[in-house]
Amino acid sequence: MALGLPLAANADAVHGKVALVVDVDDGWLQVLGPGAPGPIRVDFASPAMLHRRKGGQNELLGRAVGVRQGRRPGVFDATAGLGRDSFVLADLGCTVTMAERTPALAWLLGTALERAMVSGEALVRAAADRLALWPGDCTTMTVPEGAVLYLDPMFESQRGSAAVKKDLSALRLLHGAEPPGEAGEQSLVQWAWAQPCSRIVVKRAAKAPLLTRNAPSHQLQGKAVRFDVYVR
Ligand SMILES: C[S@@+](CC[C@H](N)C(=O)[O-])C[C@H]1O[C@@H](n2cnc3c(N)ncnc32)[C@H](O)[C@@H]1O
């Protein structure tokens, strides 16, 4: 995969705010500078990820996309990021397509998926079998008819635990040259509402305004985040 990033052969040659570090069998994001937090990995078998799958927010996420007894919808996660919501949905039994336009993140997702497919944890392998990656801008893609479209474009607000804030601020740095901004959000909304999907689910910070002027069919409110559900 062409990453379009300048290559630094060693730590002294690194410039910028965040680096993608590639090792023999691993890769991670590293925020640079004094006081920077530790590495950010995409690892579907990590203890943090396995703990997260049991979290209360997952139940809300599952209900938001329409998981119920005997029903596991196909989900198109148009803004996959670090793939955490995608993994939770796949673990709940949904088939999930992850679109991610930032090449470094798409590369991390792809290598994490390869590792998950041969994980020693049966539940991680099972979830990986239900995950697929589409690197690129979702607005160049068409969501399969009847799928649930999931959007989490959120950069503007601080939300959740210290760990979540750390990850989101690294993603923000990664997008420093091209912040999504309101125009980016509006083109995402226009594209989303033109898709032949059965439902659109938008993840927002608990108190954030709606992403669009359209009123949601219903909302699922959590402590840190909220899911706005548009049934079509
Ligand atoms: C807040 S993060 C998503 C976090 C994700 N829900 C998770 O659980 O890790 C938003 C991501 O959406 C991606 N994104 C924004 N607009 C996009 C677009 N038009 N196509 C594909 N990815 C996009 C950004 O690159 C960013 O990585």
The ligand as an SDF file (V2000), in Angstrom:
LIG
                    3D

 27 29  0  0  0  0  0  0  0  0999 V2000
  -13.0870    9.5030   15.1460 C   0  0  0  0  0  0  0  0  0  0  0  0
  -12.3060    8.4740   13.9800 S   0  0  0  0  0  0  0  0  0  0  0  0
  -13.2730    6.9850   14.0560 C   0  0  0  0  0  0  0  0  0  0  0  0
  -12.9700    6.1200   15.2500 C   0  0  0  0  0  0  0  0  0  0  0  0
  -13.5970    4.7490   15.1280 C   0  0  0  0  0  0  0  0  0  0  0  0
  -15.0330    4.7960   15.2860 N   0  0  0  0  0  0  0  0  0  0  0  0
  -12.9840    3.7700   16.0970 C   0  0  0  0  0  0  0  0  0  0  0  0
  -13.7570    3.0810   16.8160 O   0  0  0  0  0  0  0  0  0  0  0  0
  -11.7480    3.6490   16.1370 O   0  0  0  0  0  0  0  0  0  0  0  0
  -12.8110    9.1330   12.4280 C   0  0  0  0  0  0  0  0  0  0  0  0
  -12.0720    8.5190   11.2380 C   0  0  0  0  0  0  0  0  0  0  0  0
  -12.8400    8.7770   10.0720 O   0  0  0  0  0  0  0  0  0  0  0  0
  -11.9530    8.9030    8.9850 C   0  0  0  0  0  0  0  0  0  0  0  0
  -12.6790    9.5920    7.9050 N   0  0  0  0  0  0  0  0  0  0  0  0
  -13.2040   10.8410    7.9290 C   0  0  0  0  0  0  0  0  0  0  0  0
  -13.8020   11.1140    6.7460 N   0  0  0  0  0  0  0  0  0  0  0  0
  -13.6590    9.9910    5.9800 C   0  0  0  0  0  0  0  0  0  0  0  0
  -14.0620    9.6510    4.6610 C   0  0  0  0  0  0  0  0  0  0  0  0
  -14.7170   10.5350    3.8840 N   0  0  0  0  0  0  0  0  0  0  0  0
  -13.7710    8.4080    4.1920 N   0  0  0  0  0  0  0  0  0  0  0  0
  -13.1040    7.5170    4.9680 C   0  0  0  0  0  0  0  0  0  0  0  0
  -12.6560    7.7980    6.2170 N   0  0  0  0  0  0  0  0  0  0  0  0
  -12.9430    9.0190    6.7180 C   0  0  0  0  0  0  0  0  0  0  0  0
  -10.7970    9.6910    9.5500 C   0  0  0  0  0  0  0  0  0  0  0  0
   -9.6200    9.4900    8.7780 O   0  0  0  0  0  0  0  0  0  0  0  0
  -10.6970    9.1000   10.9630 C   0  0  0  0  0  0  0  0  0  0  0  0
   -9.7270    8.0890   11.0180 O   0  0  0  0  0  0  0  0  0  0  0  0
  1  2  1  0
  2  3  1  0
  2 10  1  0
  3  4  1  0
  4  5  1  0
  5  6  1  0
  5  7  1  0
  7  8  2  0
  7  9  1  0
 10 11  1  0
 11 12  1  0
 11 26  1  0
 12 13  1  0
 13 14  1  0
 13 24  1  0
 14 15  1  0
 14 23  1  0
 15 16  2  0
 16 17  1  0
 17 18  1  0
 17 23  2  0
 18 19  1  0
 18 20  2  0
 20 21  1  0
 21 22  2  0
 22 23  1  0
 24 25  1  0
 24 26  1  0
 26 27  1  0
M  CHG  2   2   1   9  -1
M  END
$$$$
